[in-house]
Structure formats: C-alpha cells, structure tokens
C-alpha cells in the first residue's frame, strides 16, 4: 500500500489561507460604509387633536360623591 505524501500540505494550506485573506481584504475594501448619521435639529411638530381644545375629566366610579 503506497504511503500518502504530506510534504506539500503545509505550503498548500498556507497559500490557501493567504489567498483567502487577500480575497476578503479586496471584498471588504470595495464595500462602501455610510458615514454616521448626524443628529438633525428637527423642531417637534405640535399636533392638534379635538380633545386638546376642550376640558375633559374622567369620572371614576369610586370618585363620585356620596348621596
């Protein structure tokens, strides 16, 4: 039975790792990262609702006056 020649395995594995590293570096360098968003000074908009213009009160059953 012939013996497996493993003398070239080290250089093969190292060259594969180097090639993968180079390929990933090239892929990442072509990727465009957006800049961090700046906080905008937006003024809060006041929404007018119908119940804000009139006085409302919620009556709870326990808060009613006793008869």
C-alpha positions in Angstrom: 0.0 0.0 0.0 1.5 3.4 -1.0 2.2 5.9 1.6 0.5 9.3 1.5 2.9 12.1 0.6 2.2 15.0 3.0 5.3 17.1 2.3 3.3 19.7 0.2 0.4 20.0 2.6 1.9 22.8 4.6 2.6 25.1 1.6 -0.8 24.3 0.1 -2.7 25.2 3.3 -0.6 28.3 3.9 -1.2 29.5 0.3 -4.9 28.9 0.6 -5.1 30.9 3.8 -3.1 33.7 2.3 -5.3 33.7 -0.8 -8.5 33.8 1.2 -7.1 36.7 3.3 -6.3 38.7 0.2 -9.7 38.0 -1.4 -11.6 39.0 1.7 -9.5 42.2 2.0 -10.3 43.1 -1.5 -14.0 42.4 -1.0 -14.1 44.5 2.2 -12.1 47.4 0.7 -14.7 47.8 -2.1 -17.5 48.0 0.4 -18.8 51.5 1.0 -19.6 52.2 4.6 -22.1 55.0 5.1 -21.0 57.8 7.5 -22.5 58.0 10.9 -25.8 59.9 10.8 -25.7 63.4 12.3 -28.4 64.3 14.7 -30.8 66.7 13.0 -32.3 69.6 14.9 -35.9 68.9 14.0 -38.5 71.0 15.7 -41.2 69.0 17.3 -44.4 69.5 15.5 -47.5 70.1 17.6 -50.4 68.0 16.5 -53.8 69.5 17.4 -56.4 67.0 18.4 -60.1 67.7 19.1 -59.8 66.6 22.7 -57.0 69.1 23.4 -59.2 72.1 22.8 -61.8 71.2 25.4 -61.7 70.4 29.1 -62.2 66.7 29.8 -62.4 64.8 33.0 -62.6 61.1 33.6 -65.0 60.2 36.4 -64.2 57.0 38.2 -67.0 55.2 40.0 -65.1 55.4 43.3 -64.5 59.2 43.0 -68.2 60.1 42.6 -69.7 62.0 45.5 -71.8 60.0 48.0 -75.5 60.7 48.1 
